[in-house]
Structure formats: structure tokens, C-alpha cells
Amino acid sequence: MNWLENVRIVLVGSQEPMNVGAAARAMQNFGISDLWLVAPEPRVLEDLALRPGGSMAYRLAVHAEEILDNLEVVQALPEAVADARLVVGTTVREREIYTGPVVGPRPMAQRVAEVAPQGRVAVVFGRETSGLTTEEIDLSQLIVRIPTAPKQPSLNLAQAVLLLCYEIFGAASAPPAPDRPPLAEQAALQQLFDDLREYILRIGFTDENRLPYAVRRFRRLLHKASLTPGEVQFLRGFLHQSRWYAQHGRRKTDPEG
């Protein structure tokens, strides 16, 4: 189960201190300790500053105070997932197109079990009232949706954290998955997508209005490939050389004249 230390729980825009504390307790129940908050509401930070006696988050944590002591706070989601080889986004909403397959909790946990032995996996949860934005979920290679009854489709944040941590813990208890090539980190993938965004605009493949949709489709396509660091560099080199040739009519290594 050593790879559980590579699983990071990321809470975006947290609004209720008690949910943060209850999420930390759920993580502790299932051997996960790396908690990051992205742009939490001010009252969450104010509550955490009252630790431990006057804090509702600490009161709900119950034996998981160490997780709250060591949590990281950043202002944007890319900061929290930059070193992740797999980003799992959670949602209950239907969207026209996702950047990765939509799966249930158990297949999600199986995929985490394949990647986490290589490095960081980030499981991202959205705001209590509105979830993740389209731009935030676009960073995900895998989307997880927890099946619920139509009458009440949304779960409490801490409940959702507990359910997914339980499934990941169960996957960690199973026999280890076969070794796979290491995946590229999110920061490297983002550099590739930035290059691709510039490239498809420059060649006229799309325009500014349709650019987000086009990039989302490329993200989905390339996420299916489970790119390694070397493959990301190979594709970036191809894009750079193509742009150079389109601009100069020759390769960089060709003599001028």
C-alpha cells in the first residue's frame, strides 16, 4: 500500500470548514494524507487559523489533525496538479465533451492503482454548491461520477471524498498492477497543449471562438494515449519544427540562402 502516499486529494473552492475537517477524517480512515485546498473561501482559512480548539474543521477531523496541520493552500488548480501523472476530476453534471472517459468509482480506483506506484495522482473535488468549472475539469485525464438516485444526485463533499478514498484503499489492498511506462506529469502535458493551441490557431485549423472546443477534443484524444515524458517531448518538438518550417520555408538545420 506504499503508493497511497502518492494520492493527493484536492478540494477546489471549499466553502464550509466542517466539510474540510470531515474530508480529512475520511482520508485518514483510508490511509491517504496529502490534502490541498485551491482558493478556499475566506471563512475556511479563518476557521483553520483557530486550530485546534476553536476550529470547526479540526473538531470534525477526529484523529486526522495532522492532515490539516500539513495541508497546502494554493490559488489555482494547475498549481495543485502540476506534478500529477494522473488527474481525476469529479462531477455530477453532463457536458458535451469531456477530456477523458467518464467512469464509476471502482474503475477509477483501478486506474489510480496502475498510475500511483509511478508517481503523483490528484483526485479533484469541486465546490459544494457548483462543483468544478469546465476549465478546471478540462485538466483531468479521467472523470469519475458516483452513481446516485435521480431525486438527490449530489453528495456532500466529505461523503464523496470518503467513497472515493474507500475505493482507492480497496484497490491498494488488491495484488499490484503490472508495471507500466511512467506517464508524463500534468505540467508537461499543459506545455504540450499550450503549444498545440498556438499551432492550430496559426495554421488556421480553428478560430478563437471555436478554440476551446478544439483543444478539449485534442486533450481527450491525447489523454487516451497515456503519454510518457519522452512522447510529450517528441510531440512538442514536432510542433516547434512545423511552426518553424511554416514560417521560414526550411528546417532549422538547413543553411540559409
Secondary structure, DSSP 8 states (H G I E B T S, - for coil): -GGGGGEEEEEES---HHHHHHHHHHHHHTT--EEEEES--HHHHHHHTTTTTT-HHHHHHSS-HHHHHT-EEESSHHHHHTTEEEEEEE--S--S--SS-EE-HHHHHHHHHHHTTTSEEEEEE-BTTTB--HHHHTT-SEEE-----TTS----HHHHHHHHHHHHHHHHHS-----------HHHHHHHHHHHHHHHHHTTSS-TTTHHHHHHHHHHHHHHTT--HHHHHHHHHHHHHHHHHHHHSS-TTS---
